[in-house]
C-alpha cells in the first residue's frame, strides 16, 4: 500500500477559483486534503499519488490539474519497467500507466517482444 503523500502548493487558490467549497469537497471525496497555508492566500493539496491523479482527472479547473500532473510526473514508471513486470499488458493499459503516447507504447512492446 502506498504511504508516501505528496504536498503541492496552489498559489493564489482563492483568487483563481470560483467555488472553493466545491473543490475542497471534491478533494475530500478522493482522499486528498486541501487546506490553507497559515494566513496566506496560498493553499496546498496533499494526498497519495493515485488519489491526486484521480482528483486531477475529476476536477474541472485546468491549472490545478496541470499543477498536480507536473508534481506527479517524476513518479511515473518507465515503460520498460512496466513491460518487465507485466509482459501481457495491452497498449492502452501501458499508455495509461506510463503516460507515454500510443506510438511509443507500441514501439516499446515490439522491442520487448524482439521485433
Secondary structure, DSSP 8 states (H G I E B T S, - for coil): ----EEEEEETTHHHH-S-HHHHHHHHHHTT-EEEE-TTSS-EEEEEEHHHHHHHHHH---HHHHHHHHHHHGGGS--HHHHHHH-TT--HHHHHHHH---HHHHHHHHHHHHT-
